[in-house]
Amino acid sequence: MDFDLGPSRILPRWVVVFFLGGAVVLIPWIVLMFTVPDAVDVTRRWELVWGGFDCFLVLGFARTAFNLIRRSPRGAVTAAMTGTMLLIDAWFDVLTTHRGGQLISILMAAFAEIPCALICFYVSRRITDLFEQTKEYLVAAGFTVQAGRVVPPAGFPGAAVPAEPPAAPVAAAEAAGLGNASGPEPAVAADPGPVLRQISERGLGAPVGQQGLLAEQL
């Protein structure tokens, strides 16, 4: 079930550019780590570790940008995951780099990785706050959650119409052309409406002969 939230945005347009840019910028950095010897000042076994970790960062940035373009609430999840990976990246970059490159790692953590992580958490919080606000309205409108899915109240546009109960045996037999399965139909009394209206119009002052005729008709 799709909800049209209208043209208004809950996030500025630059957020999408930020995540797309993060995915694009990391790609040449990964290529550099895997192809150029001693491109980063770490022991050789860490080149594969951090190169693979940066690949996951690219996926996090790209997937979050894709979710935000689609205005999907799943962007809150991927943004939080990407922000967490950025903090991990900053932490281990600073603590595992040799003395010669430690200053560069600290500067990158302070001016790149940590600020980007804060932007990711801002995006995640912004999206989740919106759905927290709508929760009370959905409950008040009668929406419920059953088996992990939102179920609208009865009569809500787009709600599933309950199936009609099966026809009774008598009705089924009549529909099949078998007649009345419960026996002969009882005699139906004639409608006395026209006679009563005639009495009402004539009143009690009608001639005796006519009153007797009306009584016989009743």
N, C-alpha and C positions, 0 to 999 in steps of 0.2 A: 504494500500500500504506500503510495507516494504522497508526501505532504508538500504542497507548494508554499514555500516560505516567502515568495515574492522576490522582487529584484534587489532588496536591500542586502548588504553584506555585513557579516559580523567580523571580518578580518580585512585589513587593507590589501590592495592589490600587490604591493611590494612583497608580501609574504610568499606568494607563489614564486616570484622572481628569486627570492632568497634561497628557497629550497632547490630550484632548478640550477641556480648558480653554484650552490654547494656541491651538487652531484657533478657538474661539469668541471669545476676546479680540481676536484680530487682525482679525476681520471689521469691527467698527466703526472700528478704526484705519485700515483701508484706505479705508472710506467717507469718513472725515474727510479723508484726504489728497487724494482725488479731487474732493471737493465743496466744501470750505471753503478759500477763498484764503488763502495764507500760514499754513496750519495748522502747517506745519513750516518751520523756518528754513533752507531750502536754495534754491538757484537753481531757477527754474521747470522747467528741463529734467530735474532730478533727481526731480521729483514723480512723473512717469510711471515712471522707473527703479525707485524704491523702492516705489511702489505695486504694480507688477508683481512685484517681488521678494517682497513680503509675501504676495502671492497664492500664490506657490510655497511659502512657509512654511506657509500654511494647509493646502495639500495635503499637505505633509510631516507636519504634526501629525496631521491627520485620518487619513491612510493608516496611519501608525504605530499610532494608537489602534485602528484596525480590525484590523490584523494581530495586535496583542496580545490583543484580545478573542477572536479566533479561535485564539489560541496558535500562530500561524504563525511559523516561523523567519525568514520574510522581514521580520519586524519588526526584526531586527538591521540589515538593509540600510537600511530607511527611517529608522530612528532615527539611524544614522550620517550619512545624507544631511541630515537635519533639523539635527543638531548642527553640521555643517559650515556650513550656510547661516546658522545663528545667529551663528557666529563671523565670517563674512563680513559679516553685517549690522552687528555691533558695530564691526568694523574701519572700514568705510566711513562709518558714522554719525559716528564720532568724527573722522575725517579730512576729511570733506566738509561738515560743519556750520559755519555762520558762527560768529564769536566769541560772539555773543549766546546761542546755544543749545548751545554746546559743553559747558558744565558738565552740562546735562541729558543730553546724549548719553553723556558719561562715566559718569554715575550709572546710566543705563539699561544701559549695557554691563556695568558692574561688578555690579549687583544684579539684573539681569533676563536679559539675553541670554547672557552667559557662564555663569552658573549653570544656565540651561536647557540650554545646549549640553553642559555636563558631565553633566547627568542623561541626555541622549540618548546620550552615549558610554557611560555606565554601563549603560544598558539594552542597547545593542548588544554590549558586552563580556560581559555576563551570559549572553546567549543563545548567543553563539559559544563561550564556555567550556563550556557544557553539551554542545554537539555535538563539541567537541574531546575531551571525556572519553569520549563514546560511541564514538569512532572506533576505539580499540584493541579494545573489546569486539566491534564488528562485524567487524573483521578476524579476530579469534580465532574467531568463530563461523562463518567461511567466506563472509561477504558480499563481493561484488566490485562494481566499477563498470564497466559496459559501455555505451558510447554515451551517456554522461552520465546513466545510470540505475542505481540500486542493485539488484543482482541477488542474491536470497537463495540460500543453498546448497540442494542437492537434499534433498528431504524436509522442508523448512521449511514450516509451515502457510501456505497461500496461494500457494506457489510454483507456477509453471506446470509442468504435467505434460508431458514430452516426447511428441511424437506417435509412435504405434506404426509400426514399419517396414512397408512394403507386403508383402502376402502373397506367398509364393513361387508360381511358376507351377503347381506340382503341387497345392499347397493350394488355389489359386484354382480349378483345374479340378475338384477334388473338391467344393468348395463349390458350384460351378455344376451339380453332378449329372452330370458327365461320367465319373465313375468314376476309377480309378487311371490317370493319364496316363503313368506310367512302366512299364506292363506288368502282367502278372498278378502277384498277390500271392504270395509264397513260402509254402509249406506250413508251418504252425506245429505243432511237436511237442506231443504231449499232455503235460499237466502230470504228472510222475511223483510229485508230492508225496504223494498218498494211498497209493500203493503202497509208497513208502519208509517212510512212517509205520507201515504195516501190518507191514513187515519188522522195523522197530525194536521194535514191540510184541511180536511173536512171538519174536524172538531167533533165534540160530543153532540152538537146540534144537528147532525145528519139525520135524514129520515130513517125510521125504524127499519124499513125494508132494506135500505142500503147498508145499515149497520149489520143486519143479519147476513147479507151477502159478504161483507168484509170478514165477519167472524168465520164463515165457512171457508173463505180463502186462507185464513190463518190456521 
